[in-house]
Amino acid sequence: MEKINKLQPDLVIANKEENVKEQVEALAQNYPVWLTDVNSLTDALQMILDIGALTNTCVKAQNLTKKISDDFSTIPLNEPVIPAAYLIWRNPYMTIGGDTFIHDMMSRCGLQNIFAHKKRYPEISIAEINDCDCRLLLLSTEPYPFNQTHIKELEFLLPGTKILLADGEIFSWYGSRLLYAPDYFRKLLNQVRFIV
C-alpha cells in the first residue's frame, strides 16, 4: 500500500481472486480502481478490451484479442475427450473446480475436468482421483512447483494414469500470455492423443 501511495497512480487494476478485498477498498478511497474477475477465455478477452478502453489503447487491445481468438480457434480438440485432473498444490492436494479459468483452458483443448462439479480450488485425495477414472493428471508448475520427482511418486499411486507437468503460467495467466497458449496446447495434445 505504501509503494502504491508513493506512485500516486491514475489507475489501479486489481483482480478479485488475486488481491485482498480490504486493500482494494482502501485504494478505491484515493484512486480509480478497476476490478477484474476472469474465469474464462471470454472473460480474459473482455478484460483486455476493457483495459484498452481505460488506457486509450483500443486498437492494440482489439488486435491482441483478435490474434488470441484466431489462434485458439485452430486448436484441434481431442475426440473422445480425455478425463483429466489438474493439481495446483500438494500437502494437501488441491485441484481446480468448474468455475475457474484453468477449467476453461482445459476444456478448450478437449480435456474433461473430472472435478468440474466442485468449486474454486478444493482439496482432494488420491483415492478421489482414482475413483473418477482419471486418464491424465496434469501437475502445475505454479503456484506449487511440481517436478519430475512428484510425477514418479504419483505414478506409483496412480498406475493407470498418464502424468505430465503443465506450465502453470500458460494454464492460469490470462493477459497477453494467452498468445503462447494455443501453441503450447497443441504440443500437449500431441503428447496425450493416444490416451483413451
Residue, then its C-alpha position, 0 to 999 in steps of 0.5 A: m500500500e505504501k509503494i502504491n501511495k508513493l506512485q500516486p497512480d491514475l489507475v489501479i487494476a486489481n483482480k478479485e481472486e488475486n488481491v485482498k478485498e480490504q486493500v482494494e477498498a482502501l485504494a478505491q478511497n484515493y484512486p480509480v480502481w478497476l476490478t477484474d474477475v476472469n474465469s474464462l477465455t471470454d472473460a480474459l478477452q473482455m478484460i483486455l478490451d476493457i483495459g484498452a478502453l481505460t488506457n486509450t489503447c483500443v486498437k492494440a487491445q482489439n488486435l491482441t484479442k483478435k490474434i488470441s481468438d484466431d489462434f485458439s480457434t485452430i486448436p484441434l480438440n481431442e475426440p473422445v475427450i480425455p478425463a483429466a485432473y489438474l493439481i495446483w498444490r500438494n500437502p494437501y492436494m488441491t485441484i481446480g473446480g468448474d468455475t475457474f479459468i484453468h477449467d476453461m483452458m482445459s476444456r478448450c483443448g478437449l480435456q474433461n475436468i473430472f472435478a468440474h462439479k466442485k468449486r474454486y480450488p478444493e482439496i482432494s485425495i488420491a483415492e478421489i482421483n482414482d475413483c473418477d477414472c482419471r486418464l491424465l493428471l496434469l501437475s502445475t508448475e505454479p503456484y506449487p512447483f511440481n517436478q519430475t520427482h512428484i510425477k514418479e511418486l504419483e505414478f506409483l499411486l496412480p498406475g493407470t494414469k498418464i502424468l505430465l507437468a503443465d506450465g502453470e503460467i500458460f494454464s492460469w495467466y490470462g493477459s497477453r500470455l494467452l498468445y503462447a497458449p494455443d501453441y503450447f496446447r497443441k504440443l500437449l495434445n500431441q503428447v496425450r492423443f493416444i490416451v483413451 
